[in-house]
Amino acid sequence: MPAPAYAFGAVRPKRWAVALALILGVVGVVHAGDPSGAVRADPTACTGARLLPTGTTAHAMQHDGQVRSYLLHVPPGYDATQRTSVVAMFHGLGGTPAKILAASGMNSLADREDFIVVAPLARGAISQWDFRTPPGDVRSDAHFTRALVAEVRSRGCIDGSRIYAAGFSNGSALVLALACDAESPFAAYGAVSGPYMAPDCARAKPASIAYFHGMRDKRVPYEGAETVIGPMPSVDDTVAQWVAHDRCPAVGATTTAIGALRHLSWRGCADGSAISVHVLRDEGHRWPGSQIDASSVMWEFFQSVEG
């Protein structure tokens, strides 16, 4: 692992120019080099309104012969004709979509920042994500996640280049497994308290990851241990693997320490990817919200990286 060191001039247009600009803004833009004068469609607009109910609503879908459920949170500012970002949220072992939304505050952040949140429910009497089965297996949760993203894209006006995954604990391990999927639909990943890298990650493209872990976490210890979801590696070893996978240069590494928070960051990695790791000395096994607002930091990270 590379050693981290932690206008335009204003012109008052005439009325006819203003009218022309408004017309072009509605119908599109004529390509100057196209002799046919064809009008280019607005790339941020959807063909036809994709209406969605605002607020949090419950939904179900069929996958691999099973009914899978999820919550969909749509911000009040959602425009059914303009492509919108999506964050997929994955709860921890025994959790629910409602609990991870409440713990993370991601739905409130979505209302402020105008993005959609989709939070699925894992299978089992004690809900658990299967993060070890490869995505090529239709029974895997990685395969289900692909179908879930396709479902949401078919329902709403979604920007396919700005779909992100975030998860906690067991859900964090799934998110990092998704980053190893060569056909992943996600542009970046946010993970809390669940370090992981799938053994078959070589074919996956470089992944932009924001990771958070508390040093007082006893359920998934920072140093790695046998846990209720199986053996989990140490945070340092996992970060080193992701830094190598993303081909991050040592010159792009920085370390910042502020009180009980240590931030390690790698920029300039392959294909514009980046890795950001927040180590919280006094935090246990929970979604960070006091020392650092993990949801807001994740969202800022998502916006800063290339998909």
C-alpha positions as CSV (number, residue, x, y, z in Angstrom):
1,M,0.0,0.0,0.0
2,P,1.5,3.4,-0.9
3,A,2.4,5.1,2.4
4,P,-0.2,7.8,3.1
5,A,1.0,11.2,4.3
6,Y,-3.1,10.9,5.9
7,A,-16.6,34.6,-16.8
8,F,-18.0,35.4,-18.8
9,G,-18.4,39.1,-19.5
10,A,-22.0,40.1,-18.9
11,V,-23.9,41.2,-22.0
12,R,-27.4,42.5,-21.9
13,P,-29.3,40.7,-24.7
14,K,-32.1,42.1,-26.8
15,R,-35.6,40.8,-26.3
16,W,-35.5,38.7,-29.4
17,A,-32.3,37.0,-28.2
18,V,-33.9,36.2,-24.9
19,A,-36.9,34.7,-26.7
20,L,-34.6,32.6,-28.9
21,A,-32.6,31.3,-25.9
22,L,-35.8,30.3,-24.2
23,I,-37.0,28.4,-27.3
24,L,-33.7,26.6,-27.7
25,G,-33.7,25.7,-24.0
26,V,-37.1,24.0,-24.5
27,V,-36.6,22.1,-27.7
28,G,-32.9,21.4,-27.6
29,V,-29.8,22.7,-29.3
30,V,-29.1,22.7,-33.0
31,H,-25.7,21.2,-33.8
32,A,-23.7,23.8,-35.7
33,G,-21.8,21.2,-37.7
34,D,-24.9,19.2,-38.8
35,P,-26.1,20.4,-42.3
36,S,-29.5,18.9,-41.6
37,G,-30.0,21.3,-38.7
38,A,-31.0,18.4,-36.4
39,V,-32.0,19.3,-32.9
40,R,-30.1,17.6,-30.1
41,A,-32.2,16.4,-27.2
42,D,-31.3,17.6,-23.7
43,P,-29.1,14.7,-22.3
44,T,-30.3,15.4,-18.8
45,A,-34.0,15.0,-19.7
46,C,-36.1,11.8,-19.9
47,T,-38.4,11.1,-22.8
48,G,-41.8,11.4,-21.1
49,A,-42.4,12.1,-17.4
50,R,-41.3,9.3,-15.0
51,L,-43.7,10.1,-12.1
52,L,-42.8,8.8,-8.6
53,P,-44.6,9.5,-5.3
54,T,-42.6,11.7,-3.1
55,G,-41.6,10.6,0.4
56,T,-40.9,7.1,1.5
57,T,-43.0,4.3,0.0
58,A,-42.9,0.5,0.1
59,H,-42.5,-1.6,-3.0
60,A,-41.9,-5.3,-4.0
61,M,-40.4,-7.0,-7.0
62,Q,-39.9,-10.6,-8.2
63,H,-36.4,-12.0,-8.4
64,D,-35.3,-15.6,-8.8
65,G,-38.8,-16.8,-7.9
66,Q,-38.9,-14.8,-4.7
67,V,-40.7,-11.6,-3.7
68,R,-38.1,-9.0,-2.6
69,S,-39.2,-5.8,-0.9
70,Y,-37.6,-2.3,-0.7
71,L,-38.3,1.2,0.4
72,L,-38.0,4.0,-2.1
73,H,-37.5,7.6,-0.9
74,V,-38.1,10.4,-3.4
75,P,-37.3,14.0,-2.4
76,P,-40.0,16.7,-2.7
77,G,-37.9,18.4,-5.4
78,Y,-37.9,15.4,-7.7
79,D,-38.5,16.4,-11.3
80,A,-40.0,13.6,-13.3
81,T,-38.4,14.8,-16.5
82,Q,-34.8,15.4,-15.2
83,R,-32.3,12.7,-14.6
84,T,-31.8,12.2,-10.8
85,S,-29.0,10.5,-8.8
86,V,-29.7,7.4,-6.7
87,V,-28.1,6.0,-3.5
88,A,-28.8,2.4,-2.7
89,M,-28.7,1.7,1.1
90,F,-28.0,-1.7,2.5
91,H,-28.8,-2.4,6.2
92,G,-26.7,-4.5,8.6
93,L,-27.4,-8.0,10.0
94,G,-30.9,-8.3,11.4
95,G,-31.7,-4.8,10.2
96,T,-34.4,-3.3,8.0
97,P,-34.6,-0.6,5.4
98,A,-36.4,1.7,7.8
99,K,-33.7,1.2,10.5
100,I,-30.8,2.1,8.2
101,L,-32.6,5.1,6.8
102,A,-33.2,6.3,10.4
103,A,-29.7,5.6,11.6
104,S,-28.0,7.2,8.6
105,G,-30.4,10.1,8.0
106,M,-29.9,9.5,4.3
107,N,-33.5,10.3,3.4
108,S,-33.3,13.7,5.1
109,L,-30.0,14.3,3.2
110,A,-31.8,13.2,0.0
111,D,-34.5,15.8,0.6
112,R,-31.9,18.6,0.9
113,E,-29.7,17.4,-2.0
114,D,-32.4,16.1,-4.4
115,F,-31.5,12.5,-4.9
116,I,-33.5,9.3,-4.6
117,V,-32.7,6.6,-2.0
118,V,-33.6,2.9,-2.5
119,A,-33.2,0.6,0.6
120,P,-33.9,-3.1,0.0
121,L,-34.5,-5.8,2.6
122,A,-32.2,-8.8,2.9
123,R,-33.5,-12.4,3.1
124,G,-33.9,-14.6,6.1
125,A,-35.8,-14.7,9.4
126,I,-32.8,-12.7,10.6
127,S,-32.1,-10.6,7.6
128,Q,-28.7,-11.2,6.2
129,W,-26.9,-10.2,3.0
130,D,-25.0,-13.0,1.1
131,F,-21.9,-11.1,0.1
132,R,-19.7,-14.1,-0.7
133,T,-21.6,-15.7,-3.6
134,P,-20.4,-14.3,-6.9
135,P,-22.7,-11.9,-8.8
136,G,-22.9,-14.3,-11.8
137,D,-25.1,-16.6,-9.6
138,V,-28.7,-15.6,-10.0
139,R,-29.3,-16.6,-6.3
140,S,-26.7,-14.1,-5.1
141,D,-27.6,-10.7,-3.5
142,A,-25.2,-9.1,-5.9
143,H,-27.3,-10.4,-8.8
144,F,-30.5,-9.2,-7.0
145,T,-28.9,-5.7,-6.7
146,R,-28.4,-5.5,-10.4
147,A,-32.1,-6.3,-10.9
148,L,-33.1,-3.8,-8.2
149,V,-31.2,-1.0,-9.9
150,A,-32.8,-1.9,-13.3
151,E,-36.2,-1.8,-11.5
152,V,-35.6,1.7,-10.1
153,R,-34.3,2.9,-13.5
154,S,-37.4,1.7,-15.2
155,R,-39.7,3.5,-12.8
156,G,-38.0,6.9,-12.4
157,C,-36.0,9.5,-14.4
158,I,-32.6,8.2,-13.3
159,D,-29.1,9.3,-14.2
160,G,-27.4,6.0,-14.9
161,S,-24.0,7.5,-14.4
162,R,-24.8,8.7,-10.9
163,I,-26.0,5.6,-9.0
164,Y,-24.2,4.9,-5.7
165,A,-24.1,2.2,-3.1
166,A,-23.8,2.6,0.7
167,G,-24.0,0.1,3.5
168,F,-23.5,-0.7,7.1
169,S,-21.8,-3.8,8.7
170,N,-23.1,-6.8,6.7
171,G,-24.4,-4.3,4.2
172,S,-21.0,-2.7,4.0
173,A,-19.5,-6.1,3.1
174,L,-22.1,-6.4,0.4
175,V,-21.3,-2.9,-1.0
176,L,-17.6,-3.8,-1.2
177,A,-18.5,-7.1,-2.9
178,L,-20.5,-5.1,-5.4
179,A,-17.4,-3.0,-6.1
180,C,-15.8,-6.2,-7.3
181,D,-18.6,-6.9,-9.8
182,A,-17.3,-6.4,-13.3
183,E,-20.8,-5.4,-14.3
184,S,-21.5,-3.2,-11.3
185,P,-24.1,-0.4,-12.1
186,F,-22.6,1.8,-9.3
187,A,-20.3,4.9,-9.8
188,A,-18.9,4.9,-6.2
189,Y,-19.3,3.2,-2.9
190,G,-19.7,4.2,0.8
191,A,-19.1,1.6,3.5
192,V,-19.2,1.6,7.3
193,S,-17.9,-1.1,9.7
194,G,-17.6,-4.0,7.2
195,P,-14.2,-4.3,5.4
196,Y,-14.2,-6.7,2.5
197,M,-12.7,-7.5,-0.9
198,A,-14.0,-10.4,-2.9
199,P,-11.4,-13.0,-4.0
200,D,-12.4,-12.6,-7.6
201,C,-11.9,-8.8,-8.0
202,A,-9.3,-8.7,-10.7
203,R,-11.8,-8.1,-13.6
204,A,-13.5,-5.3,-11.8
205,K,-12.8,-1.7,-12.8
206,P,-11.1,0.6,-10.3
207,A,-13.7,1.6,-7.6
208,S,-14.1,4.9,-5.7
209,I,-14.7,4.0,-2.1
210,A,-15.4,6.1,1.1
211,Y,-14.9,3.8,4.1
212,F,-15.5,4.5,7.8
213,H,-14.6,2.3,10.9
214,G,-14.5,2.9,14.6
215,M,-11.5,1.7,16.6
216,R,-13.8,0.6,19.5
217,D,-15.9,-1.7,17.2
218,K,-16.2,-5.0,19.0
219,R,-18.6,-6.7,16.6
220,V,-16.3,-6.2,13.6
221,P,-13.0,-5.4,15.1
222,Y,-10.6,-3.0,13.3
223,E,-7.9,-5.7,13.4
224,G,-10.1,-8.3,11.9
225,A,-11.7,-11.4,13.5
226,E,-14.2,-14.2,13.3
227,T,-17.7,-12.5,13.4
228,V,-21.3,-13.5,13.2
229,I,-21.1,-13.0,9.4
230,G,-17.9,-15.0,9.1
231,P,-14.3,-14.1,9.1
232,M,-13.6,-10.5,8.4
233,P,-10.2,-9.1,7.5
234,S,-8.5,-6.2,9.1
235,V,-9.3,-2.7,7.9
236,D,-5.6,-1.9,7.1
237,D,-5.2,-5.1,5.0
238,T,-8.5,-4.4,3.1
239,V,-7.6,-0.8,2.4
240,A,-4.2,-1.9,1.1
241,Q,-5.9,-4.3,-1.3
242,W,-8.2,-1.7,-2.6
243,V,-5.4,0.9,-3.0
244,A,-3.5,-1.7,-5.0
245,H,-6.6,-2.6,-7.1
246,D,-7.2,1.0,-8.0
247,R,-3.5,1.5,-8.8
248,C,-3.3,4.6,-6.5
249,P,0.0,6.5,-6.7
250,A,2.0,7.1,-3.5
251,V,2.3,10.7,-4.5
252,G,-1.5,11.1,-4.3
253,A,-1.7,9.9,-0.7
254,T,-2.4,12.2,2.3
255,T,-3.2,11.7,6.0
256,T,-5.0,14.2,8.2
257,A,-5.6,13.8,11.9
258,I,-8.1,16.0,13.8
259,G,-8.7,15.0,17.4
260,A,-10.0,11.5,17.5
261,L,-10.5,11.3,13.7
262,R,-7.9,10.2,11.2
263,H,-8.5,10.6,7.5
264,L,-6.5,8.7,4.9
265,S,-7.0,9.7,1.3
266,W,-5.7,8.5,-2.1
267,R,-6.5,10.6,-5.2
268,G,-5.3,10.3,-8.8
269,C,-5.9,6.5,-8.9
270,A,-6.7,4.6,-12.1
271,D,-9.6,5.8,-14.2
272,G,-10.2,8.8,-11.9
273,S,-11.0,6.6,-8.9
274,A,-10.2,7.6,-5.3
275,I,-10.2,6.1,-1.8
276,S,-11.1,7.9,1.4
277,V,-10.8,6.2,4.8
278,H,-12.1,7.7,8.0
279,V,-10.8,6.0,11.2
280,L,-12.7,7.1,14.4
281,R,-10.8,6.4,17.6
282,D,-13.8,6.6,20.0
283,E,-16.5,5.1,17.7
284,G,-18.0,1.6,18.1
285,H,-20.2,-0.4,15.8
286,R,-22.7,2.1,14.5
287,W,-23.3,4.6,11.7
288,P,-21.1,7.7,12.5
289,G,-23.1,10.8,13.1
290,S,-21.4,12.6,16.1
291,Q,-17.7,12.9,15.4
292,I,-18.4,13.0,11.7
293,D,-21.6,12.9,9.6
294,A,-20.8,9.9,7.5
295,S,-23.8,10.3,5.2
296,S,-22.9,13.9,4.3
297,V,-19.2,13.0,3.8
298,M,-20.2,10.1,1.6
299,W,-22.4,12.3,-0.6
300,E,-19.7,14.9,-1.0
301,F,-17.3,12.1,-1.9
302,F,-19.7,10.7,-4.4
303,Q,-20.0,14.1,-6.1
304,S,-16.2,14.6,-6.2
305,V,-15.3,11.4,-8.1
306,E,-15.7,10.3,-11.7
307,G,-18.1,7.5,-12.4
